[in-house]
Amino acid sequence: MSHSGLKDRFGRTVNYVRLSVTDRCDFRCVYCMAEEMTFLPRDDIMSLEEIAQVARNFVSLGTRKIRLTGGEPLVRRGILDLVREIGSYGLCDFAMTTNGSHLPALADELRKGGLHRLNISLDSLNAEKFHAITRTGTLSQVLDGIDAAREAGFEKIKLNTVVMKGRNDEEIPDLIAFARTRNLDITFIEEMPLGKISEHDRGLALCTSDEVRSIIGQHHELKLTGDDTGGPARYYRMPDSSIRVGFISPHSHNFCSACNRVRMTVEGRLLLCLGNEHSVDLLQILREHPGDDELLREAMIAAMDLKPERHHFSSKGDVEILRFMNMTGG
């Protein structure tokens, strides 16, 4: 069964899928989850075979780009087998978002398995501050992971930094310098109001993309590029460097009009929007009708009608979406 692709009610072609492979993580980043988390029972999460079946059917419906997310995808047992499987589907772009802690051991195998790109979270270059933000992370391990990824031959590695006022905003120039020295792209992200947290006040911590750009502008000239990766980031370049500096601005610059992506949680919920609860339960179909690819594709096609025109995030720190980011997939 061939198909012309997935389209929503607003004429947007959906050809990019983010698949969460686990809700678990070895970090407890303050903007992502609570310190004491209850994770899903094993029976409630998709098997690697079920994730691969969903991925394969999305590809048959025109998906050209898949990103594996979590939680932390590299804590999922058997993740290399899944990477090798999806790596054989002929995707234009096959990526993973990771905290980098397991890359010293796994970067080489991931590259050989067919993964094209890595997005690595890096919120601080100060070991104490890094540990405070991640609660359990060790900076040196992540820096070793970044080096391992470069040595493994990943041509495209992007750093992701969630900027919080009073926590790491003063490190923006250092993070730019780090990225420039290693020839890595870097994207600065406004904190998203997903899940109820008590560790800090999101409204007070919000550092907008305009503020970040202004800080960088004191050191480097930034010129907007026309680059479109199909994601929510807007990219800039500096005249004296080949790297790109991206900004993801769910609060200050709505990026919904060109949204081409959907997400699947590890529970098998197909989320049609990061900032809304519109979803379809694909796991139920997989479990009640095992091996029925046609029924699965029909559900995927029908789900496109649920995709909303835009999200509505509050910048006051209000929580409108109760699921944590580790449940959603980065």
Stockholm file with secondary structure:
# STOCKHOLM 1.0

chainA/1-330         MSHSGLKDRFGRTVNYVRLSVTDRCDFRCVYCMAEEMTFLPRDDIMSLEEIAQVARNFVSLGTRKIRLTGGEPLVRRGILDLVREIGSYGLCDFAMTTNGSHLPALADELRKGGLHRLNISLDSLNAEKFHAITRTGTLSQVLDGIDAAREAGFEKIKLNTVVMKGRNDEEIPDLIAFARTRNLDITFIEEMPLGKISEHDRGLALCTSDEVRSIIGQHHELKLTGDDTGGPARYYRMPDSSIRVGFISPHSHNFCSACNRVRMTVEGRLLLCLGNEHSVDLLQILREHPGDDELLREAMIAAMDLKPERHHFSSKGDVEILRFMNMTGG
#=GR chainA/1-330 SS CCCSCEECTTSCEECEEEEECCSCCSCCCTTTSCSSCCCCCGGGSCCHHHHHHHHHHHHHTTCCEEEEESSCGGGSTTHHHHHHHHTTSCCSEEEEEECSTTHHHHHHHHHHTTCCEEEEECCCSSHHHHHHHHSSCCHHHHHHHHHHHHHTTCSEEEEEEEEBTTTTGGGHHHHHHHHHHHTCEEEEEECCCBSCCCSSCHHHHBCCHHHHHHHHHTTSCCEECCCCCSSSCEEEECTTCSCEEEEECTTTSCCCTTCCEEEECTTSEEESCTTSCCEEEHHHHHHHSTTCHHHHHHHHHHHGGGCCSCCCCCSSSCCCBCSCHHHHCC
#=GC SS_cons         CCCSCEECTTSCEECEEEEECCSCCSCCCTTTSCSSCCCCCGGGSCCHHHHHHHHHHHHHTTCCEEEEESSCGGGSTTHHHHHHHHTTSCCSEEEEEECSTTHHHHHHHHHHTTCCEEEEECCCSSHHHHHHHHSSCCHHHHHHHHHHHHHTTCSEEEEEEEEBTTTTGGGHHHHHHHHHHHTCEEEEEECCCBSCCCSSCHHHHBCCHHHHHHHHHTTSCCEECCCCCSSSCEEEECTTCSCEEEEECTTTSCCCTTCCEEEECTTSEEESCTTSCCEEEHHHHHHHSTTCHHHHHHHHHHHGGGCCSCCCCCSSSCCCBCSCHHHHCC
//
